[in-house]
């Protein structure tokens, strides 16, 4: 018997907290955008930052203050990989790339993933990580 794929939709509140003038409800983001924002928020959240889930997040912030080299890049990649696999079950991770940019002093991150439950092409999320206090 073939495996049947269940199609689902994903919805989240926009971080701008703008109100829809037609129904006076908060504007929502859907599917690919909602999941991309969720992944980025997970990666950038420090454990202990969320009141009702103290373990949620990643320890990237502490790694950003280490010496910038391939070993630290590997540790950052592993931390992102583990965080996504642990907390974001709506995606199937394909690859995480962390590229140090020595001139700017940041890490360029590229995350490739498939969204489980909806028929869309593989997704790509890119952002830069810089140490900040």
N, C-alpha and C positions, 0 to 999 in steps of 0.2 A: 504494500500500500504506500503510495507516494506521500511524502511529508508535505502537509499543507501549511503555507505561510500565512499567518494572521496579519492583516494590515492594520496599523494603528496610527494614531496621530498624537503628537506631543505638543503641549501648550504650556507657556510660562508667562509670568508677568514681566513687562518691560522694566528695565532698571531705571528708565527715565521717570517712571510713575506719572506719566501724562494720562489725562482722562479723555476718553472718547466722547466728543460733544453730542453724539446721537443718543447714546444710552447711559452716559455718565458713569461708565465702568472703566476700570484701568485698561490701558491698551495692552494687548497680549502679543507675544511673539510665538511663532509656531514652528514645529518640526525641526528643520536643519538649523535655523537661527537659535531656537531654544536650547538645543543640545550643545551647539558650539559655545554658547554663553555659559552653560552649566559646566562644561569641561574646563573652560578658562577660569571660572570662579573656583572650582574645586582645586585646581593647580595652584592658584594664588592665595587660597585661604590657609591661614596658619592654624594648626591644631590648637583648640582652646578658644578660638575666636567666635565660634557659634555656641550660644548659650545652651541649647538643648541637645547638642551633639558635640561634645568636647573633643572627640577623636577625629572628626571630619577635617580633611585638608591634607596638605603635604608639608614636608619640612624643607622646601626649596629655599626659603628665606635665609636659613642658616648656611646653606651651600653656596649662596651667591657671594658670601664674604670670604670664601676660600680662594686660594690662588687660582687664577684662570689658566686651566690646562686641560688636556684630554681626559685625565682621570676625573676631574670635577665635572666635566661634560658628561662622562659616563654615569657618574653618581646622580646627576640631575635627570638624565634620561631614565634611569632605573626608578627614581622617585616618581616621576610623572607617570611612567608605565604602571607602577604598582597602585598609585592613587586612582587612576582611571579604571583599572581593572577591579579595584575594590569597591568604588563608590558609584560608578556610572555604568549600570547594567544595560542601558539602552544602546550601547555601542559595542562593536567588535573591533578592537584595536588592530591596526595593520602595522604601523611603524611610528616610532617616535625618533625624531632627529634633533640633536642639540649641537649647534655649531658655534664655537666661541668666536667672537669678533673682537680681536685684541685691540684694534685701533679705537673702537668706540667704548670698549669695556663692558660689553653685554654678550648675552647668549641668544642666538636666534633659534627659536623653537618651531619645529614643523611637526604637527600631529596628523597622521592619516588614519581614518577609521571608516567603518561601515555602520550605518544606523540599522539596528535590528527592528524588524516589524514594518518598515515602510520601504517601498521600492524607489530608491534614489541612488544616484551614482556615489561612489566612494567620496568621502568628504576630506577636506584639508583645512586645518586651522593653523595659522601662523601668528606668532607674536614674539616680542623681545623681552628678555628678563634682565633687569639691571638691579644692582644692589641699591637699596634705599632704606633709610632709617626713619 
